[in-house]
């Protein structure tokens, strides 16, 4: 995708660190051989919550077998109800580190509080800022002072300007390893948990050099919608996906309805691989050089 550094930038994006005016070339966030924003889409998968040693080790091994490149899992869980499972806390972080050692998959996990930033950073390869904390400015500044990649999820009612300005808080602290994530927004539609706003993907890629991935699990809330919306996300330019996956999704302690099985994930990866191959073939035959 080619971009002009200053073409059609909205006024609020002028002189910002996230904009192509500041940096015309795409930012690539690298974790070893994994390059988010560097070409082939990166697939992050795993359970909503880390539930046990057996669960996370089994999941990591199977996901690695089927082509996932990174492991997601919640140790600290923000839940709508205070009576819902809130995660295992530090024990969950330790289990994620164990799964990383066993599988080789880098770990993405959420940090919810400034007091926990140092702890989570000890275990995580990428720190996730969830939708509810997108405008928690002290937390954004705290992860900005780290030199570790940050996955910033869009707030459930955030505009494009608010989303990118939240990223600016992290960049302004000196951390340019920011990955944006569209995860669906609240609308009047009632047939899905959220409305997956894929319009924002090409809009972000036009305005900003930061990579953007898509969460079709939270974006829909229904596992049967995950595959079509994953492929739609890649078709409109998403540079990766983050997908909730569990060996036994119906028994998952959180977000069971939007979590896909390992078998479903394997089938989705086959379709993603076919799509990426077709996309590369199309690029090759249409390249004027």
C-alpha positions in Angstrom: 0.0 0.0 0.0 1.5 3.3 -1.0 0.9 6.5 0.9 1.7 10.2 0.5 3.1 11.7 3.7 0.7 14.6 3.9 -2.1 13.7 1.5 -5.6 14.4 2.9 -4.5 14.5 6.6 -7.3 15.8 8.8 -6.4 18.9 10.7 -6.2 17.2 14.1 -3.5 14.9 12.8 -1.1 17.7 11.8 2.2 17.7 13.6 1.5 14.4 15.5 3.9 11.6 16.0 1.5 9.0 14.8 0.9 10.7 11.4 2.6 10.0 8.1 3.5 13.7 8.1 5.9 12.8 10.9 6.9 9.4 9.4 5.9 8.5 5.8 7.1 4.8 6.0 5.2 2.1 7.8 6.3 1.3 11.3 7.2 -2.4 11.8 7.1 -3.8 15.3 9.6 -6.7 15.5 9.6 -9.5 18.0 12.5 -11.8 16.9 11.5 -13.0 13.4 7.9 -11.8 13.8 7.3 -8.4 12.1 4.0 -6.7 12.7 3.3 -4.3 9.9 6.1 -5.9 7.8 4.1 -7.7 5.1 2.5 -11.0 5.9 -0.3 -10.7 8.5 0.6 -11.8 12.0 -1.9 -14.1 13.7 -2.2 -13.9 17.5 -4.4 -16.5 19.2 -5.3 -17.9 22.6 -7.9 -18.0 25.3 -9.6 -15.0 26.8 -8.4 -16.0 30.2 -5.6 -18.2 31.5 -7.4 -20.8 33.5 -4.9 -23.4 34.4 -1.4 -24.8 33.5 -2.9 -27.7 31.5 -5.2 -25.4 29.5 -2.6 -22.8 28.5 0.1 -25.3 27.7 -2.2 -27.4 25.6 -3.5 -24.3 23.8 -0.1 -22.9 23.1 1.2 -26.2 21.7 -1.8 -26.7 19.4 -1.8 -23.1 18.2 1.9 -23.3 17.3 1.2 -26.5 15.4 -1.5 -24.8 13.3 0.5 -21.6 12.5 -0.2 -19.0 15.2 2.7 -16.7 15.7 1.9 -15.2 19.1 -0.1 -16.3 22.2 -2.7 -14.2 23.8 -4.2 -14.8 27.2 -5.6 -12.8 30.0 -4.1 -12.9 33.5 -5.9 -9.8 34.7 -9.5 -9.6 33.3 -11.7 -6.5 33.3 -15.3 -7.9 33.5 -18.6 -6.2 33.3 -19.8 -8.0 36.4 -17.7 -7.9 39.6 -18.8 -11.5 40.2 -17.3 -12.9 37.0 -14.0 -14.6 36.8 -11.3 -11.9 37.1 -8.3 -13.9 36.1 -5.4 -15.6 38.0 -3.3 -12.4 38.3 0.4 -13.1 38.8 -0.1 -16.8 38.6 -1.6 -16.3 35.2 1.5 -14.4 34.1 3.7 -17.2 35.3 1.7 -19.7 33.3 1.9 -17.6 30.2 5.7 -17.4 30.6 5.7 -21.2 31.0 3.7 -21.6 27.8 6.1 -19.3 26.0 9.0 -21.4 27.0 7.2 -24.6 25.9 6.0 -23.3 22.6 8.3 -20.5 21.5 5.3 -18.2 21.0 5.7 -14.6 22.3 3.0 -13.5 24.8 0.4 -10.7 24.6 -1.4 -10.0 27.8 -3.4 -7.1 29.2 -2.3 -4.6 31.9 -5.1 -2.8 33.7 -3.4 -0.6 36.3 -0.4 1.6 36.5 0.6 -0.3 39.7 0.9 -3.6 37.6 2.9 -2.2 34.6 6.2 -3.3 35.9 5.0 -6.8 36.9 3.2 -7.4 33.6 6.3 -6.2 31.7 8.4 -8.8 33.4 6.4 -11.6 31.8 4.8 -10.2 28.6 6.4 -9.6 25.2 3.6 -7.2 24.3 1.5 -5.3 26.8 -2.2 -4.9 25.8 -4.2 -1.8 26.7 -7.9 -2.9 26.6 -10.9 -1.1 25.3 -12.0 0.2 28.7 -8.5 1.7 29.3 -7.9 3.3 25.9 -8.2 6.8 27.5 -6.6 5.9 30.9 -4.0 8.5 30.3 -1.7 7.6 33.3 -1.7 4.0 32.1 -0.8 5.1 28.5 2.0 7.3 29.8 3.3 4.4 32.0 3.5 1.9 29.1 5.0 4.7 27.0 7.9 5.0 29.3 8.7 1.3 28.8 10.6 0.1 25.7 8.2 -2.8 25.0 5.6 -3.2 22.3 2.1 -2.0 23.2 -1.1 -3.3 21.7 -3.7 -0.5 22.0 -7.3 -1.5 21.5 -9.9 1.0 20.3 -12.4 2.1 22.9 -15.9 0.8 22.4 -17.2 4.3 21.6 -14.0 6.0 20.4 -13.7 8.1 17.3 -10.8 7.7 15.0 -9.3 10.9 16.4 -9.6 9.7 20.0 -8.1 6.4 19.1 -5.0 7.9 17.4 -4.6 10.5 20.1 -4.5 7.8 22.7 -1.6 6.2 20.7 0.0 9.7 20.7 0.2 9.6 24.5 2.4 6.4 24.3 4.5 7.8 21.4 5.0 11.1 23.3 6.7 9.2 26.1 9.2 7.8 23.6 7.8 4.3 22.9 7.2 3.9 19.1 6.4 0.2 19.3 2.6 0.7 19.2 0.2 -1.7 17.5 -3.3 -0.5 17.0 -6.3 -2.9 17.3 -9.9 -2.5 16.0 -12.1 -4.6 18.3 -15.6 -3.4 17.5 -17.7 -0.5 18.7 -21.1 -0.1 20.3 -23.9 0.8 17.9 -27.7 0.3 17.9 -27.3 -3.1 16.1 -28.4 -5.9 18.4 -27.5 -9.0 16.4 -23.8 -9.0 17.5 -21.9 -8.0 20.6 -20.3 -5.1 18.8 -20.1 -3.7 15.3 -16.7 -4.5 13.8 -15.8 -1.2 12.2 -13.5 -2.2 9.4 -13.8 1.2 7.8 -11.2 2.3 10.4 -8.5 0.0 9.0 -7.8 1.8 5.7 -8.5 5.1 7.4 -5.7 4.4 9.9 -3.4 3.2 7.3 -3.9 6.4 5.2 -3.3 8.7 8.2 -0.8 6.8 10.4 2.4 4.8 10.0 1.4 2.6 12.9 0.4 -1.0 12.2 -3.2 -2.0 12.8 -4.7 -5.4 13.5 -8.3 -6.6 14.0 -10.0 -8.5 16.8 -13.0 -10.4 15.1 -13.8 -12.2 18.4 -14.8 -9.1 20.5 -15.8 -7.4 17.3 -18.7 -9.8 16.7 -19.2 -11.8 19.9 -20.2 -14.9 17.9 -17.8 -17.6 17.0 -19.6 -18.3 13.7 -18.8 -14.8 12.5 -15.1 -15.0 13.3 -13.9 -16.6 10.1 -15.8 -14.3 7.6 -14.8 -11.1 9.5 -11.2 -12.3 9.8 -11.0 -12.6 6.1 -12.8 -9.3 5.6 -10.3 -7.6 7.9 -7.3 -8.9 5.9 -9.0 -7.9 2.7 -9.3 -4.3 3.8 -5.7 -4.0 4.9 -5.4 -5.3 8.5 -1.8 -6.3 9.3 -2.8 -9.1 11.7 -5.6 -10.7 13.7 -6.1 -11.5 17.4 -8.4 -14.4 17.9 -9.9 -16.0 21.0 -9.2 -19.7 20.8 -9.7 -22.5 23.4 -9.4 -26.3 23.2 -12.9 -26.6 24.7 -14.6 -23.2 24.0 -17.9 -24.1 25.5 -16.3 -24.5 28.9 -14.2 -21.3 28.7 -14.5 -19.3 31.9 -14.9 -16.0 29.9 -16.2 -15.1 26.5 -17.2 -18.6 25.6 -19.6 -17.6 22.9 -17.0 -15.8 20.8 -14.2 -18.3 21.3 -13.4 -20.7 18.5 -12.1 -24.3 18.9 -8.6 -25.4 17.8 -10.2 -27.3 14.9 -12.0 -24.1 13.8 -8.7 -22.2 14.2 -6.9 -24.7 12.0 -9.5 -24.3 9.3 -9.3 -20.5 9.5 -5.5 -20.7 9.1 -5.9 -22.7 5.9 -8.3 -20.0 4.5 -5.9 -17.2 5.6 -3.0 -18.9 3.9 -5.0 -19.3 0.7 -6.0 -15.7 0.9 -2.5 -14.4 1.5 -1.2 -16.5 -1.4 -3.9 -15.1 -3.7 -3.2 -11.6 -2.5 0.6 -12.0 -3.3 -0.2 -13.5 -6.7 -2.5 -10.6 -7.5 0.2 -8.1 -6.4 2.7 -9.9 -8.6 0.6 -9.9 -11.8 -0.5 -6.2 -11.3 2.9 -4.8 -10.5 3.9 -2.6 -13.4 7.7 -3.2 -12.7 
